[in-house]
């Protein structure tokens, strides 16, 4: 019974991380793209200005995605980095 409870405990952690990284990061990227999109009513030659708040929010979304990608790469390569350069990252 103890093995079953440990397995269930580990399983919900994997599911939560999978949902956050598997669905959450693409949602954040889509929100950043949507924030940068112009209005659908604008004409082709229209040079309407985007709102500065939308641009700032989109930059935050994209920075979060870049940080997640860099963190993932560093987590995968942490043994190599430790062995080659002697740096302890995580």
C-alpha positions, 0 to 999 in steps of 0.5 A: 500500500505504501508503494501505491501512495508514493506512486500516486504522490509522484504521479500528480506532481508529474501531471501538474508539471506536464500541464504547466510546461506542456500547455502553460508555456504555449498559452503564454506565447500565444498571449504574447502574440495576441498582445502584439496583434493589431486590431482586426478592423484596421486596413492594410495601409493603416499605421495604427499605433499599438498600446505601450501597455500591450507591448510591455506585456508581450515583452514580459510573456516572451521573456518568460518563454526565453527564461523557461527555455534557457533554464531547461537547457541548463538543467539538461546540460548541468552535468556537462557544465559541472564536469567541463567548467566546474560550475554548480548551477542547480 
